[in-house]
Amino acid sequence: MTNAEAVPPDLEAGEQDPKRWLGLVVIATAQLMVVLDASIVNIALPSAQKALDISNADRQWVITAYTLAFGGLLLLGGRIADYVGRKKMFIIGLLGFAAASALGGIAQNGAMLFCSRALQGAFGALLAPAALALITVTFTESKERARAFGVYGAIAGGGAALGLVLGGVLTEYASWRWCLLVNVPIAIIAALAAVPILRESIAHGDRKYDVPGAVTVTLGLVAVVYGFTKAALNGWASTTTISWLVLGIALLVAFVVIEAKTSHPLLPLRVVLDRNRGGSFLASFLIGVALFGMFLFLTYYMQGTLGYSALKCGFAFLPFSAGVILAAGTASQLLPKLGPKPLMVTGLTLCTLGMAWLTTLQVDSSYVTHVLPSEILMSFGLGLTFVPLASTALIGVANHDAGVASAMVNTTQQVGGSLGTALLNTVAASATAAFITVNGVASTPQALVEGYTSAFTWGAVIMAVAVITTLLLIRAKDKDLAETLEVAPAL
C-alpha cells in the first residue's frame, strides 16, 4: 500500500468505523475463498486431468496458470487498488474471480481450464492486496488491527485444511467441477455484502503504474515455464526448449533493467538488495519451488498409486495443515527470544529432511511409515519458518516500501511455485518416460513412482539450498524485530 489515508474520508480523525467487524467478516470470507481454491484444486486435479484428457506434461498448467498470473500481477494489483479504490477493486476482484471460476467449472478442454485459472490469478492479484489494505484502513487502533490480522491469518491456515476436505467431498460425491463452481456463490455473496459494509479508501500521490515492468516480468515467467513444458516433450537440448528459456531469461533481465531506471518501479530494487530482506525473499522463492511440486506429486501418488479416493486423500493431508498451525504458534512465542535465524534454519532443515523422506517411496509404501512422517517434518518446518520469514522481510524497510516488501513474500512464493511446479513436473515426466523405455510399459506403476521420487529428490536439494541461503544471508537478531512492529501496521 502506498501513501494510504489514515482513515476513510467519511470518518473524522479518531472515529472508529462502526461496521468494521462486519467488514472483517466480508474480507475474511474473500480470503477463505482464495485459500480454499488453492487446496481444493490440488485434490481435484487427477480427476480433472482424466476428464479433460490433459497430458502429464501439460497438467502443471492448472497450477502454474494461476500462480503465474497471481504472482506476476500482484504488485501491480496492489498499486491499482491503492489509486483506483480498494473497495472498488475488492468487489471487481471478487466478481471477476467468480466469473473465472464459473468458466473453469464448465471447461470442455484443457486449454479452457488453463485460461480460466489464469483469469482467477489475475483477479486474485486485484483482490488480495485490496483486502489487506482494507483491513489496515478500517482498523485504525493498533490492538484491534492486530486482532483483525490474526483472524485473517487464522483463516489462511484453517482454510487450507478445510479446502482439502471440501475438495475431497466435492470430487467424491459431486464432480471436480464443483471445486471451481463453489467459488461462485461465495464471491457473489461477499461482493454484495461489501457494497453497504465496506468504506472506500484511495491513496494519494503519484499515480503512475509500471506497466512495462509488469508485462516483462509476467511474460518472462510464462516463457520460462513454457520452456520447462517443452523440455518434457522435446528434451532439454531441443532448439524449442532453449529458445523459450533464453527468451524468458532475457525478459526477466529486461524487467530488472526497467526497475532500475523507471521513476515509479513496480519493485524498487532497494527493497530486495538488503541482505536480510533479500535472504528472506530468496528463501521464500525456494520454498515455493519445492512445496508446490510436493503437493502435486503427493496428491497423484496417494490417489493414483495408493488408490486413495479424493476424500481420503484430502483427509490424508490434514496432518500437514495441523502441523503448520501448531508450529507457527510455537514460532510466534520463540521469535522474540531467539530471533529469526535459528527458527528459519531449524525449520528449513526439517523441511529438507521431510522432502528427503519422500524420495524413499515405493509402489507399496505405507502412508503411516512414509507419507505421514514426511508431512509432519515438513509441516512443522514450514510453521517454524513462515513466522520469522515474514518478519525479516520487513526489517529495515522504509514505511513507503512496507507494502511492497510484505507483498513480495507472497509474490516470491507464487512465482517459485509456478517455476517449481513446471520444472519438477518436467523432471517427473522425463524420469517416468525413461524408466518405461528401459523396462517396458508393464512397469508403468513403478515408472510413475520413479518420476515422483525424482521430483522429490530435486525438491529436497532445493530446500537444502534454502537452508544454506538462510545461513549465509540472514543476520537479523531479536532486537532488530522491534522496528518491524512499527512498520507492519502500514501494510
Secondary structure, 3 states (H helix, E strand, C coil): CCCCCCCCCCCCCCCCCCCHHHHHHHHHHHHHHHHHHHHHHHHHHHHHHHHHCCCCCCCCHHHHHHHHHHHHHHHHHHHHHHHHCHHHHHHHHHHHHHHHHHHHHCCCCHHHHHHHHHHHHHHHHHHHHHHHHHHHHHCCCHHHHHHHHHHHHHHHHHHHHHHHHHHHHHHHHCCCCHHHHCHHHHHHHHHHHHHHHCCCCCCCCCCCCCHHHHHHHHHHHHHHHHHHHHHHHHCCCCHHHHHHHHHHHHHHHHHHHHHHHCCCCCCCHHHHHCHHHHHHHHHHHHHHHHHHHHHHHHHHHHHHHCCCCHHHHHHHCHHHHHHHHHHHHHHHHHHHHHCHHHHHHHHHHHHHHHHHHHCCCCCCCCHHHHHHHHHHHHHHHHHHHHHHHHHHCCCCCCHHHHHHHHHHHHHHHHHHHHHHHHHHHHHHHHHHHHHHHHHCHHHHHHHHHHHHHHHHHHHHHHHHHHHHHHHHHCCCCHHHHHHHHHHHHHC
